[in-house]
Amino acid sequence: MEAGGAAVGPIRPTAVEIDLAALADNARAIAGLAATSLCAVVKADAYGHGAPGVATALEAAGAVASFAVSLVEEGVQLRDAGVRAPVLVMGPSQRGGYAEMRARDLTPVVSDAGDLDELARVGPRALHLKVDTGMGRLGVPVADAAAVAARARALGLELAGVMTHLASADTDDPGEPGCQTWRQLDAFAGVVAAVRALAPAALRHAANSSGTMLFPSARLDLVRVGRALYGNGAWPADAALATPRRQAMRFVTHVAQLRHVAVGDHVGYGALWTATRPTRCAVLPVGYADGLPRRVTGTGAVVIGGRRCPLVGAVSMDIALADVTALPGVALGDEAVLLGAGAGPHGEDTITTAELAAWSGLTPYEVTCGISKRVPRVYR
Ligand SMILES: *Cc1c(COP(=O)(O)O)cnc(C)c1O
């Protein structure tokens, strides 16, 4: 600590709590179901859960075999946190980062044959080759995969894996043989045969969460799971899990002020809400700068004392308001749950990521990724 300075601990009681036991249980349940190697996707700061905290806990629990991130910088962050398991770097724009990847033992995903020369010159030896079977985003074309694999081999590189990414596994019907996911998996099978002729040990992988949960034959040698690991979303295969998956994230704040609003009075920017009965409002020290989407204005709710209370008025940068008229005993400092489970004298209730996403017109991914760095992550 610097002379004259004092460390300021959290004063504003707004935090994200990560249930590490839930994460480890989810990982074990998914790995058991998939019966293959589980690669935990922790890109984008583990979808907002905090990558160092999540990855070190999963590694310590022995719950996953490897990790995947998008950026070289994200891989370096995991190594700095002490993560020792294999780390796959999946995103584009790795050029200029290969020497660092070699130094930090990170495994590149190559999506472009033009990267091979630099990789062979300064990078790690082992790579995973990504093939575009229909996502239309990253990966070498199906028709080029065998030639790119041969070129990698000729340069002395090791093809440790061959992968593709599914575009529509979350919306496709697995019972529909012509759906995009089955077409992608068919195309990938052809690629795998060609690549494995050169590198028989190359790990084959295609499945994200929805691929893993809905398309068993997509599980192959490894599954890359993000969303399901964090306990966001539900799939029919959940019913087969030994332990139910749990949402790992709670987003909480506490009542900072209580106010009476008279009939006809308004609250918040734009006077978007008007009291039609004598109302008690709780002022919550959380806003869109923390990642409570402004678009929950008029639709959202929080759980206080175990009961759902509607958010009223516009969500602003630092403040949101809840109508707590129906909660007689509400007091300053009471916990208000924006995401996750809340319990109290009035019962218990849970706000799921999918629910908050639906209120705000976002995806569950955007909800957790959108919780800003201003909110401390607390690990339990
Ligand atoms: C993000 C990502 C995943 C994980 O997707 P989820 O839907 O969160 O399971 C898997 N593979 C790739 C290539 C990704 O970019």
The ligand as an SDF file (V2000), in Angstrom:
LIG
                    3D

 15 15  0  0  0  0  0  0  0  0999 V2000
  -17.6960  -19.4690  -27.8770 C   0  0  0  0  0  0  0  0  0  0  0  0
  -17.3780  -20.7260  -28.5850 C   0  0  0  0  0  0  0  0  0  0  0  0
  -17.7880  -21.9660  -28.0780 C   0  0  0  0  0  0  0  0  0  0  0  0
  -18.6860  -22.1090  -26.8610 C   0  0  0  0  0  0  0  0  0  0  0  0
  -20.0130  -21.7980  -27.1920 O   0  0  0  0  0  0  0  0  0  0  0  0
  -21.2000  -22.0130  -26.1040 P   0  0  0  0  0  0  0  0  0  0  0  0
  -22.4330  -21.8450  -26.8890 O   0  0  0  0  0  0  0  0  0  0  0  0
  -21.0130  -20.9470  -25.0730 O   0  0  0  0  0  0  0  0  0  0  0  0
  -21.0230  -23.3610  -25.5390 O   0  0  0  0  0  0  0  0  0  0  0  0
  -17.3520  -23.1090  -28.7390 C   0  0  0  0  0  0  0  0  0  0  0  0
  -16.5800  -23.0160  -29.8440 N   0  0  0  0  0  0  0  0  0  0  0  0
  -16.1840  -21.8590  -30.3690 C   0  0  0  0  0  0  0  0  0  0  0  0
  -15.3440  -21.8360  -31.6050 C   0  0  0  0  0  0  0  0  0  0  0  0
  -16.5740  -20.6660  -29.7670 C   0  0  0  0  0  0  0  0  0  0  0  0
  -16.2060  -19.5030  -30.3020 O   0  0  0  0  0  0  0  0  0  0  0  0
  1  2  1  0
  2  3  1  0
  2 14  2  0
  3  4  1  0
  3 10  2  0
  4  5  1  0
  5  6  1  0
  6  7  2  0
  6  8  1  0
  6  9  1  0
 10 11  1  0
 11 12  2  0
 12 13  1  0
 12 14  1  0
 14 15  1  0
M  END
$$$$
